[in-house]
Structure formats: structure tokens, C-alpha cells
Amino acid sequence: MPTKPDYTDVAHIGPDALAGRYIRRFWQPIARSMDIGAGRAMRVELLGEYWTVYRGADGGAHVCQDRCPHRQTALSLGWVEGDCIRCFYHGWKFDGAGQCVEQPAEKNSFADKVQAVAYPVQEYFGLIFAYLGEGEAPEFPRFPELEEAEGIR
């Protein structure tokens, strides 16, 4: 058994693996924009994990962890209310930033203490991109030469 961590493993992409932490430091395409209509949620598997992607009533896309922090039910099974997603199991409601904003049968002050992990999102060229890494998201890369190009993208 090696006594030092093995940093040569670049094949695994889990959140704790070296390659997984590295690749999450870049914007990742997570879904096609056309697949997620307003008021819809979808479960997506990317980088060995599941994510919930949904589009709020205002048309903005949101990406958050797949599991509700309360009882670990898939948030993608829930329903979209305005720009929030409500958990199917106990009805906890989370806004686009992951903050719990409503908990049926609980005191209002308790909702302030609960947060789901939400990720920065950009829509570009018909794709929804998410920054899944730690810390501040880097500037989203733009490709002006493709934006000005004629034809099918």
C-alpha cells in the first residue's frame, strides 16, 4: 500500500478524483436548451454524477444538485414553481441559487438554514453550460467567429 496519495490516476472523473476536480474547473455543456421547456425539470448524468436541470417561468435555466438535502429524493422528480423547484417528497421549495424558500409544516426560520448546491449557468449556441467546480466561476468563453458564421450550428 502506498503511503502517499497517487496523483497519476487521471482516468477517474468523480468529484474527489484529481481529473474530476480538474475538469470541473471549466464550463461543461450539460443539456440542450431545446430539451428543457419552461416549467420543466430534467435529470442529467455528467462526470459520473447526477444533476437537476430546470427552466423557470422566466425562461432562465438552473442547475442544482440532484438530491434534496432533506431526504435525498431526486429533485428532478419535483415540479417547477415560478423560478423555484419543489421537492416531490416533502414539498421543500428551492430557488435558483439553491436557497430553501419554503418548507410546509416547518417554521420559516428553519428554511433559512437549508441550502441545496446550485451552479452558475450560461446558455450559448443552444446548449446549457454549467460551472460545476469549486470557487468562483471563470469567465464564460465566447466564440465570435462562430456567432457571425452563416449556416447551421
Number of C-alpha atoms within 10 A of each C-alpha: 3 5 5 6 7 9 9 8 11 12 10 14 19 16 17 10 14 17 17 18 17 15 17 18 16 18 21 19 16 21 21 14 16 9 13 18 16 16 20 19 24 19 18 15 12 14 16 10 12 16 23 23 25 29 25 22 16 10 14 16 26 26 29 27 21 24 19 24 17 13 10 11 16 19 30 26 18 22 18 23 16 14 20 23 31 23 25 16 15 15 15 23 24 28 22 22 17 20 18 23 19 20 20 11 9 10 10 13 11 12 18 13 10 17 17 20 17 22 20 18 23 16 15 16 13 12 16 23 25 26 24 26 20 11 8 9 16 11 8 13 9 10 9 8 7 11 11 8 9 7 6 4 8
